[in-house]
């Protein structure tokens, strides 16, 4: 058993306040938010049942994922027509260039703040241009 396994193994919850398991060693019947969503479920207001921990490979800091009980999870609320409309408007705003006010057909890069055509109007001004004549 590795040292990291021992640091993250506390099924009684005495050290961290909630039962804690090493990464990939959580018992059946518990899932993260992402796993719940993949099953079409949501936590539904239930408290955190447990957590899984692992050390970050670069910094060594602990990464934590909270676990929820599957039997208490509720189905995801369906999207209404108004929510679909709001999402469509938000995506349109992300595709609209603030300079030329046209739908670029793609999400405007935050690094440019405008569509590529407005950012580089002349093909010779493009950063990928190899002509330096």
N, C-alpha and C positions, 0 to 999 in steps of 0.2 A: 504494500500500500504506500503511495507516495505522500510526501509531506503536504502537498496542496490538497489531496483528498481529505486528510485529517483536519485541516483548517476549515474546510467547507462542509464538513459532515456534522450536523447538529440536529438530528431528527426530533429531539425533545424541545428545541427552541429556547434553550436556556441562555445561549450566548448572544443571539441576535434578536430574540423576541419572537421570532417565527421559526418554524422548522426550516432548516437549511440543508441543502443537498449539493454535492458537486455537480458540475455540468454533465448532463445526460444520465444522471442517476436518480431522477425524481420518480416517485412511485406512480403507478397507473392511477388514473382518475383525476390528475392535475394537468393543467395546460397553461401556457402563456397566452397573452392577449392575441398574439399573431396566430397561434395554433387554434384558439377559439374562433377567430375570424375565418380561418380556412375551413372550419367545420360549420360555418354559418351561425355562430353563437357570439355572445358578448357576456362580460362579467355580470351585468345586471345589478350593480350596486352591492355585490357581496364583498366582504373583506378579503384581504390577501390571505390565502391558505398556507402558502409556503414560498420559498424562494430557492433559486439555483444560483450558485456563484462559481466564478472561474477567474483566474488571474489573466490580465491582459498580456499578450505575448511581448509587447514592446515596453510598457511602463511597469508592468507587474501589479498595477492597481486592480482591485477587485471589480469585476463586472457582475451586475446582479440582474436577474430576470424574475419577476414576480409570477407566482403560479396561482391559479384559481381552480375551484372545484368544478368539474364537468357537470355533476348532477344538479348544481345550483345555477348553472349558466342559462341564459335566456336567448331566444332567437333574435337575430339581428332585425332591427326595424326596417321595413321595406322603404325604398326611395319613393317619395311622392312626386307628382308631376311638377310641383313647385320647386322641390329640391333639384330635380333634373334640370329645370330651367335656370336656376341659380348657378348650377355647376357649368352649364353651357355658356352663360354670360361670363363667368370667371375665366373659363378657358379662352374665350374670345378676347378678353382683355389682355391675357398673357401673350396672345398671338398678334395683337395690334401694335404696330410701330408708332411711338409717340411723335416721330418726326413727320412721316408721310401719311399717317393715319390709315394705312392700308393693312388688311389682314395678310400677314407674311406667309401663312400656311404652316408655320412652325412656331414653337415657343421662342420668343425673343431672348437671346442670350443675355444674362445679367452683366456679363463682362463688357458687352458692347452698349447695352441700353437702348439699342435701336436695331432695325433689321440690317442684314449684311449689305444690302444695296445702298442704304443711307450711310452706313459706316464707311464703306469703300466705294464711293460713286464712280471713280475712274479706275479701270482695270489695272492701270500702271501704278496706282497707289496701294494696291493690295499687298499685304505683307507676304503673300506667297509668290509674288511676281519675281521672276528670275532676271528680268530685263532691267539693268541698271544703266542704260545708255543715256 
